[in-house]
Amino acid sequence: MDVPGPAARLRIFVGENDTYQSRPLAEALILKAQELGLAGATAMRGSAGYGPKNPSLPAQSPELLLSRDLPVIVEIVDSRDMVSQYLDAVQPMIRSGLITLDTIQVLRYGPVTGQPGLC
């Protein structure tokens, strides 16, 4: 990835209980990103949420707050080409969920050289 500069941000929203080949889907998505040499990937667990699996739950529902299938967001940032290759590779892994793609501007990637203690 050439930085700083334009890039793409891919977000994949899945459930914590979603799996692929007997492993958590979020973990499988991260491993695929690493395998394909993407610049980086992060999985973030949501504390609450709703989607197509439970669309009618009210925002303060105890079922929502105590869900055993919380949302997980896998976020990938790299060049548009690398993100497109990754997306082609993972589409068969994702049975349900939301996928978004944004054009972004990367300001920094990696440590700042020449300034000890800054990253």
Secondary structure, 3 states (H helix, E strand, C coil): CCCCEEEEEEEEEEECCCEECCEEHHHHHHHHHHHCCCCCEEEEECCCCCCCCCCCCCCCCHHHHCCCCCEEEEEEEECHHHHHHHHHHHHHHCCCCEEEEEEEEECCCCCCCCCCCCC
